[in-house]
Amino acid sequence: MRVVVVDDHTVMRAGVLALLASEPSVEITGEASDGREALELIAEQHPDVALIDLRMPVLDGVETTEEIVARFPGTRVLILTTYDTDADIERCVEAGAIGYLLKDTTREQLVEAIRSAARGETVLAPRVAEKLVARMRRPAPVVLTSRETDVLNGVADGLTNTEVGKRLMISEATVKTHLLRIFAKLDVNDRTHAVVVALERGLLVRAP
């Protein structure tokens, strides 16, 4: 497996190279200290895997990943970083990285991850995988449009659909349409429940 290592920290890069030096199945074809250098190197070497740090000068890991995916589809990107925030993970996955590892990864785990990445298999550090699963399970936030909020405020004021329509200068049919959308968003079946749920979620703010 042909691998390039990209990291702006000389000591960290040397450490990764030392970890992989004794692995006969891995051939280090080059190293780079920033994203721009990495792209030039990959254009020359066409490695199977690019092991890339996230925070780098010139082009960061995400920007570099996007360029590699677009220009060198034969090279798989494996992020190796100390950062594991939801935003960082999501940006890298969306950019096209096939894997996301943390720098506390052992030599054996790193080698196996490179093998998996070279085969086109997704590789995630356990902590990263847990974060992604938790994020996927988290319900999407409900957002009401300004008009839906106006309609629901009218309902909260005790107005009928006709009265809400007159207040907002829209037809009763339009009021009903907005209510149906509100019911779907809040997963409720009636006006009263819609108001209660909206208040509980902070989607509707009533004057004291």
C-alpha positions in Angstrom: 0.0 0.0 0.0 1.5 3.3 -1.1 0.9 6.0 1.5 1.7 9.7 1.9 1.8 11.4 5.3 0.7 15.0 5.6 1.1 17.0 8.8 2.5 20.5 9.6 4.0 19.3 12.8 7.5 17.9 12.1 7.7 15.8 15.3 4.2 14.4 14.8 4.9 13.6 11.1 8.1 11.9 12.1 6.3 9.9 14.7 3.8 8.6 12.2 6.6 7.7 9.8 8.4 5.8 12.5 5.2 3.9 13.4 4.8 2.8 9.8 8.5 2.2 8.9 8.5 -1.4 10.2 5.3 -2.4 8.4 6.3 -4.3 5.2 2.9 -3.8 3.6 3.1 0.0 3.8 5.3 2.0 1.5 5.7 5.6 2.4 6.1 7.4 -0.9 6.4 10.9 0.5 5.5 13.5 3.2 4.2 17.0 3.1 3.7 19.8 5.7 0.6 21.5 4.3 -2.3 20.8 2.0 -0.8 22.5 -1.1 2.3 20.4 -0.8 0.2 17.3 -0.4 -1.7 17.9 -3.6 1.6 18.3 -5.5 2.9 15.1 -3.9 -0.2 13.1 -4.7 -0.2 14.3 -8.3 3.3 12.8 -8.6 3.0 9.7 -6.5 -0.6 8.6 -6.9 -0.7 6.9 -3.5 -3.4 4.5 -2.4 -3.9 6.4 0.9 -3.3 10.0 2.0 -2.9 10.2 5.8 -3.8 13.8 6.5 -3.9 16.1 9.6 -6.9 18.3 10.0 -5.5 21.6 11.1 -2.8 22.8 8.6 -1.7 26.0 6.9 -2.3 27.0 3.3 -5.0 24.3 2.9 -6.5 22.6 5.9 -7.5 18.9 6.0 -11.0 19.5 4.8 -10.0 21.6 1.8 -7.2 19.2 0.9 -9.7 16.3 1.1 -12.1 18.0 -1.2 -9.3 18.6 -3.8 -8.1 15.0 -3.5 -11.6 13.5 -4.0 -12.2 15.8 -7.0 -8.8 15.4 -8.7 -7.4 12.0 -7.5 -10.3 9.6 -7.0 -7.8 6.7 -6.7 -6.4 8.1 -3.5 -8.3 7.5 -0.3 -8.2 10.1 2.4 -7.7 9.1 6.0 -7.8 11.9 8.5 -5.5 11.6 11.5 -6.0 14.4 14.1 -6.4 15.2 17.7 -9.7 17.0 17.2 -13.0 15.1 17.6 -15.7 17.8 17.6 -19.0 17.1 15.8 -18.4 19.9 13.4 -14.9 18.7 12.4 -16.0 15.1 11.9 -19.0 16.2 9.9 -17.0 18.5 7.6 -14.4 15.8 6.9 -17.0 13.2 6.1 -18.9 15.6 3.9 -15.7 16.5 2.1 -15.2 12.8 1.2 -12.7 11.4 3.7 -13.1 7.6 4.0 -11.8 7.6 7.5 -11.3 9.6 10.7 -8.8 8.6 13.3 -7.5 10.2 16.4 -3.8 10.5 17.2 -4.0 8.2 20.2 -4.4 5.4 17.7 -2.1 2.5 18.2 0.3 1.3 15.5 -1.7 -1.9 14.9 -4.9 0.1 14.6 -3.3 2.6 12.2 -2.0 -0.1 9.9 -5.3 -1.9 9.8 -7.1 1.4 9.1 -4.7 2.1 6.2 -5.5 -1.4 4.8 -9.2 -0.8 5.2 -9.0 2.6 3.6 -7.0 1.2 0.6 -9.8 -1.3 0.1 -12.4 1.5 0.1 -13.8 0.7 3.5 -14.9 3.4 5.9 -12.7 3.6 9.0 -13.7 5.5 12.2 -12.1 5.8 15.6 -14.6 4.3 18.2 -15.1 7.7 19.8 -15.8 9.3 16.4 -18.2 6.5 15.5 -20.1 7.1 18.7 -20.4 10.8 18.0 -21.7 10.2 14.5 -24.3 7.7 15.7 -25.4 10.1 18.5 -25.7 12.9 16.0 -27.8 10.8 13.6 -30.1 9.7 16.4 -30.6 13.3 17.6 -34.0 14.6 16.2 -33.8 17.3 13.7 -34.8 20.7 15.2 -38.3 21.9 14.3 -38.5 25.3 12.7 -41.7 27.2 12.2 -42.0 29.8 9.5 -42.9 33.3 10.6 -46.4 32.8 9.1 -46.9 29.5 10.9 -45.8 31.3 14.2 -48.4 34.0 13.5 -51.1 31.4 12.9 -50.2 29.5 16.1 -50.1 32.7 18.1 -53.7 33.4 16.9 -54.7 29.9 18.1 -53.0 30.5 21.4 -55.1 33.7 21.7 -58.2 31.6 21.4 -59.2 32.7 17.9 -61.0 30.5 15.5 -59.5 29.7 12.1 -61.8 32.4 10.6 -60.6 35.0 13.1 -57.0 34.1 12.6 -57.5 34.6 8.9 -59.0 38.0 9.4 -56.2 39.1 11.7 -53.5 38.0 9.2 -55.6 38.9 6.2 -55.5 35.4 4.7 -58.3 33.0 3.9 -59.6 30.4 6.3 -58.4 27.7 3.9 -54.8 29.1 4.1 -55.0 29.1 7.9 -56.0 25.4 7.8 -53.1 24.6 5.4 -50.7 26.3 7.8 -52.1 24.4 10.7 -51.8 21.1 8.9 -48.1 21.8 8.3 -47.7 22.8 12.0 -49.3 19.6 13.1 -46.9 17.6 10.9 -43.9 19.4 12.2 -44.8 19.0 15.8 -46.3 15.5 15.4 -49.7 16.5 16.9 -53.3 16.1 15.9 -55.1 19.2 17.2 -54.7 22.9 17.8 -54.5 22.8 21.5 -51.7 20.2 21.5 -49.9 22.2 18.9 -49.8 25.3 21.1 -48.7 23.2 24.2 -45.8 21.5 22.3 -44.7 24.7 20.7 -44.5 26.5 24.0 -42.6 23.5 25.6 -40.0 23.6 22.8 -39.6 27.4 22.9 -41.1 27.8 19.4 -43.8 30.1 20.7 -43.1 32.8 23.2 -46.1 34.3 25.0 -46.0 37.6 26.9 -46.3 37.2 30.7 
